[in-house]
Amino acid sequence: MKKAEKKRFIRDITRNLKNEMLKKIDKIPENWNGIELRIYLVEMAKDFLVFSSSRTSNKRLLRSVKNSIIINGL
């Protein structure tokens, strides 16, 4: 994937995640602060972007991606 395609992909995915979270804003407890919201964001991202996708259920692929993240300092 070229650099421009990667940027577009990241923008699209983060926009979609943001929109999904904003749809549920009325259900988020009033007493939550930045810490709870960060935890919620991480959990939503896992479900929305990674684990709900059948393409990433492949353990070998997931392990390879995690290894690349470590090797490339991402």
Distance bins in CASP14 RR format, pairs under 12 A and 6 or more apart:
PFRMAT RR
TARGET T0000
AUTHOR 0000-0000-0000
RMODE 2
METHOD distances of the structure
MODEL  1
1 7 0 0 0 0 1 0 0 0 0 0 0
1 8 0 0 0 0 1 0 0 0 0 0 0
1 9 1 0 0 1 0 0 0 0 0 0 0
1 10 0 0 0 0 0 1 0 0 0 0 0
2 8 0 0 0 0 1 0 0 0 0 0 0
2 9 0 0 0 0 0 1 0 0 0 0 0
3 9 0 0 0 0 0 1 0 0 0 0 0
3 10 0 0 0 0 0 1 0 0 0 0 0
4 10 0 0 0 0 0 1 0 0 0 0 0
4 11 0 0 0 0 0 1 0 0 0 0 0
5 11 0 0 0 0 0 1 0 0 0 0 0
5 12 0 0 0 0 0 1 0 0 0 0 0
6 12 0 0 0 0 0 1 0 0 0 0 0
6 13 0 0 0 0 0 1 0 0 0 0 0
7 13 0 0 0 0 0 1 0 0 0 0 0
7 14 0 0 0 0 0 1 0 0 0 0 0
8 14 0 0 0 0 0 1 0 0 0 0 0
8 15 0 0 0 0 0 1 0 0 0 0 0
9 15 0 0 0 0 0 1 0 0 0 0 0
9 16 0 0 0 0 0 1 0 0 0 0 0
9 49 0 0 0 0 0 1 0 0 0 0 0
10 16 0 0 0 0 0 1 0 0 0 0 0
10 17 0 0 0 0 0 1 0 0 0 0 0
10 49 0 0 0 0 0 1 0 0 0 0 0
11 17 0 0 0 0 0 1 0 0 0 0 0
11 18 0 0 0 0 0 1 0 0 0 0 0
12 18 0 0 0 0 0 1 0 0 0 0 0
12 19 0 0 0 0 0 1 0 0 0 0 0
12 49 0 0 0 0 0 1 0 0 0 0 0
13 19 0 0 0 0 0 1 0 0 0 0 0
13 20 0 0 0 0 0 1 0 0 0 0 0
13 45 0 0 0 0 1 0 0 0 0 0 0
13 48 0 0 0 0 1 0 0 0 0 0 0
13 49 1 0 0 1 0 0 0 0 0 0 0
13 50 0 0 0 0 0 1 0 0 0 0 0
13 53 0 0 0 0 0 1 0 0 0 0 0
14 20 0 0 0 0 0 1 0 0 0 0 0
14 21 0 0 0 0 0 1 0 0 0 0 0
14 41 0 0 0 0 0 1 0 0 0 0 0
14 44 0 0 0 0 0 1 0 0 0 0 0
14 45 0 0 0 0 1 0 0 0 0 0 0
14 48 0 0 0 0 0 1 0 0 0 0 0
14 49 0 0 0 0 1 0 0 0 0 0 0
15 21 0 0 0 0 0 1 0 0 0 0 0
15 22 0 0 0 0 0 1 0 0 0 0 0
15 48 0 0 0 0 0 1 0 0 0 0 0
16 22 0 0 0 0 0 1 0 0 0 0 0
16 23 0 0 0 0 0 1 0 0 0 0 0
16 44 0 0 0 0 0 1 0 0 0 0 0
16 45 0 0 0 0 0 1 0 0 0 0 0
16 48 1 0 0 1 0 0 0 0 0 0 0
16 49 0 0 0 0 1 0 0 0 0 0 0
17 23 0 0 0 0 0 1 0 0 0 0 0
17 24 0 0 0 0 0 1 0 0 0 0 0
17 40 0 0 0 0 0 1 0 0 0 0 0
17 41 0 0 0 0 1 0 0 0 0 0 0
17 42 0 0 0 0 0 1 0 0 0 0 0
17 43 0 0 0 0 0 1 0 0 0 0 0
17 44 1 0 0 1 0 0 0 0 0 0 0
17 45 1 0 0 1 0 0 0 0 0 0 0
17 46 0 0 0 0 0 1 0 0 0 0 0
17 47 0 0 0 0 1 0 0 0 0 0 0
17 48 1 0 1 0 0 0 0 0 0 0 0
17 49 1 0 0 1 0 0 0 0 0 0 0
17 50 0 0 0 0 0 1 0 0 0 0 0
17 52 0 0 0 0 0 1 0 0 0 0 0
18 24 0 0 0 0 0 1 0 0 0 0 0
18 25 0 0 0 0 0 1 0 0 0 0 0
18 41 0 0 0 0 1 0 0 0 0 0 0
18 44 0 0 0 0 1 0 0 0 0 0 0
18 45 0 0 0 0 0 1 0 0 0 0 0
18 48 0 0 0 0 0 1 0 0 0 0 0
18 49 0 0 0 0 0 1 0 0 0 0 0
19 25 0 0 0 0 0 1 0 0 0 0 0
19 44 0 0 0 0 0 1 0 0 0 0 0
19 48 0 0 0 0 0 1 0 0 0 0 0
20 40 0 0 0 0 0 1 0 0 0 0 0
20 41 0 0 0 0 0 1 0 0 0 0 0
20 44 1 0 0 1 0 0 0 0 0 0 0
20 45 0 0 0 0 1 0 0 0 0 0 0
20 47 0 0 0 0 1 0 0 0 0 0 0
20 48 1 0 0 1 0 0 0 0 0 0 0
20 49 0 0 0 0 0 1 0 0 0 0 0
20 52 0 0 0 0 0 1 0 0 0 0 0
21 27 0 0 0 0 0 1 0 0 0 0 0
21 28 0 0 0 0 1 0 0 0 0 0 0
21 37 0 0 0 0 1 0 0 0 0 0 0
21 38 0 0 0 0 0 1 0 0 0 0 0
21 40 1 0 0 1 0 0 0 0 0 0 0
21 41 1 0 0 1 0 0 0 0 0 0 0
21 42 0 0 0 0 0 1 0 0 0 0 0
21 43 0 0 0 0 0 1 0 0 0 0 0
21 44 1 0 1 0 0 0 0 0 0 0 0
21 45 0 0 0 0 1 0 0 0 0 0 0
21 47 0 0 0 0 0 1 0 0 0 0 0
21 48 0 0 0 0 1 0 0 0 0 0 0
21 49 0 0 0 0 0 1 0 0 0 0 0
22 28 0 0 0 0 0 1 0 0 0 0 0
22 37 0 0 0 0 0 1 0 0 0 0 0
22 41 0 0 0 0 0 1 0 0 0 0 0
22 44 0 0 0 0 0 1 0 0 0 0 0
23 44 0 0 0 0 0 1 0 0 0 0 0
23 48 0 0 0 0 0 1 0 0 0 0 0
24 37 0 0 0 0 0 1 0 0 0 0 0
24 40 0 0 0 0 1 0 0 0 0 0 0
24 41 0 0 0 0 0 1 0 0 0 0 0
24 43 0 0 0 0 0 1 0 0 0 0 0
24 44 0 0 0 0 1 0 0 0 0 0 0
24 47 0 0 0 0 0 1 0 0 0 0 0
24 48 0 0 0 0 0 1 0 0 0 0 0
25 32 0 0 0 0 0 1 0 0 0 0 0
25 37 0 0 0 0 0 1 0 0 0 0 0
25 40 0 0 0 0 0 1 0 0 0 0 0
27 40 0 0 0 0 0 1 0 0 0 0 0
28 34 0 0 0 0 0 1 0 0 0 0 0
28 36 0 0 0 0 1 0 0 0 0 0 0
28 37 1 0 0 1 0 0 0 0 0 0 0
28 39 0 0 0 0 0 1 0 0 0 0 0
28 40 1 0 0 1 0 0 0 0 0 0 0
28 41 0 0 0 0 0 1 0 0 0 0 0
28 44 0 0 0 0 0 1 0 0 0 0 0
29 36 1 0 0 1 0 0 0 0 0 0 0
29 37 0 0 0 0 0 1 0 0 0 0 0
29 40 0 0 0 0 1 0 0 0 0 0 0
30 36 0 0 0 0 0 1 0 0 0 0 0
30 37 0 0 0 0 0 1 0 0 0 0 0
31 37 0 0 0 0 0 1 0 0 0 0 0
32 38 0 0 0 0 1 0 0 0 0 0 0
32 39 0 0 0 0 1 0 0 0 0 0 0
32 40 1 0 0 1 0 0 0 0 0 0 0
32 41 0 0 0 0 0 1 0 0 0 0 0
33 39 0 0 0 0 0 1 0 0 0 0 0
33 40 0 0 0 0 0 1 0 0 0 0 0
34 40 0 0 0 0 1 0 0 0 0 0 0
34 41 0 0 0 0 1 0 0 0 0 0 0
34 42 0 0 0 0 0 1 0 0 0 0 0
35 41 0 0 0 0 0 1 0 0 0 0 0
35 42 0 0 0 0 0 1 0 0 0 0 0
36 42 0 0 0 0 0 1 0 0 0 0 0
36 43 0 0 0 0 0 1 0 0 0 0 0
37 43 0 0 0 0 0 1 0 0 0 0 0
37 44 0 0 0 0 0 1 0 0 0 0 0
38 44 0 0 0 0 0 1 0 0 0 0 0
38 45 0 0 0 0 0 1 0 0 0 0 0
39 45 0 0 0 0 0 1 0 0 0 0 0
39 46 0 0 0 0 0 1 0 0 0 0 0
40 46 0 0 0 0 0 1 0 0 0 0 0
40 47 0 0 0 0 0 1 0 0 0 0 0
40 48 0 0 0 0 0 1 0 0 0 0 0
41 47 0 0 0 0 0 1 0 0 0 0 0
41 48 0 0 0 0 1 0 0 0 0 0 0
41 49 0 0 0 0 0 1 0 0 0 0 0
42 48 0 0 0 0 0 1 0 0 0 0 0
42 49 0 0 0 0 0 1 0 0 0 0 0
42 50 0 0 0 0 0 1 0 0 0 0 0
42 51 0 0 0 0 0 1 0 0 0 0 0
43 49 0 0 0 0 0 1 0 0 0 0 0
43 50 0 0 0 0 0 1 0 0 0 0 0
43 51 0 0 0 0 0 1 0 0 0 0 0
43 52 0 0 0 0 0 1 0 0 0 0 0
44 50 0 0 0 0 0 1 0 0 0 0 0
44 51 0 0 0 0 0 1 0 0 0 0 0
44 52 0 0 0 0 0 1 0 0 0 0 0
45 51 0 0 0 0 1 0 0 0 0 0 0
45 52 0 0 0 0 0 1 0 0 0 0 0
45 53 0 0 0 0 0 1 0 0 0 0 0
46 52 0 0 0 0 1 0 0 0 0 0 0
46 53 0 0 0 0 0 1 0 0 0 0 0
46 56 0 0 0 0 0 1 0 0 0 0 0
46 62 0 0 0 0 0 1 0 0 0 0 0
47 53 0 0 0 0 1 0 0 0 0 0 0
47 56 0 0 0 0 0 1 0 0 0 0 0
48 56 0 0 0 0 0 1 0 0 0 0 0
49 55 0 0 0 0 0 1 0 0 0 0 0
49 56 0 0 0 0 1 0 0 0 0 0 0
49 65 0 0 0 0 0 1 0 0 0 0 0
50 56 1 0 1 0 0 0 0 0 0 0 0
50 57 0 0 0 0 1 0 0 0 0 0 0
50 58 0 0 0 0 0 1 0 0 0 0 0
50 61 0 0 0 0 0 1 0 0 0 0 0
50 62 1 0 0 1 0 0 0 0 0 0 0
50 65 0 0 0 0 1 0 0 0 0 0 0
50 66 0 0 0 0 0 1 0 0 0 0 0
51 57 1 0 0 1 0 0 0 0 0 0 0
51 58 0 0 0 0 0 1 0 0 0 0 0
51 59 0 0 0 0 0 1 0 0 0 0 0
51 62 0 0 0 0 1 0 0 0 0 0 0
53 61 0 0 0 0 0 1 0 0 0 0 0
53 62 0 0 0 0 0 1 0 0 0 0 0
54 61 0 0 0 0 0 1 0 0 0 0 0
55 61 1 0 0 1 0 0 0 0 0 0 0
55 62 0 0 0 0 0 1 0 0 0 0 0
55 65 0 0 0 0 0 1 0 0 0 0 0
56 62 1 0 1 0 0 0 0 0 0 0 0
56 63 0 0 0 0 0 1 0 0 0 0 0
56 64 0 0 0 0 0 1 0 0 0 0 0
56 65 1 0 0 1 0 0 0 0 0 0 0
56 66 0 0 0 0 0 1 0 0 0 0 0
58 64 0 0 0 0 1 0 0 0 0 0 0
58 65 0 0 0 0 0 1 0 0 0 0 0
59 65 0 0 0 0 0 1 0 0 0 0 0
59 66 0 0 0 0 0 1 0 0 0 0 0
60 66 0 0 0 0 0 1 0 0 0 0 0
60 67 0 0 0 0 0 1 0 0 0 0 0
61 67 0 0 0 0 0 1 0 0 0 0 0
61 68 0 0 0 0 0 1 0 0 0 0 0
62 68 0 0 0 0 0 1 0 0 0 0 0
62 69 0 0 0 0 0 1 0 0 0 0 0
63 69 0 0 0 0 0 1 0 0 0 0 0
63 70 0 0 0 0 0 1 0 0 0 0 0
64 70 0 0 0 0 0 1 0 0 0 0 0
64 71 0 0 0 0 0 1 0 0 0 0 0
65 71 0 0 0 0 0 1 0 0 0 0 0
65 72 0 0 0 0 0 1 0 0 0 0 0
65 74 0 0 0 0 1 0 0 0 0 0 0
66 72 0 0 0 0 0 1 0 0 0 0 0
66 73 0 0 0 0 0 1 0 0 0 0 0
66 74 0 0 0 0 0 1 0 0 0 0 0
67 73 0 0 0 0 0 1 0 0 0 0 0
67 74 0 0 0 0 0 1 0 0 0 0 0
68 74 1 0 0 1 0 0 0 0 0 0 0
END
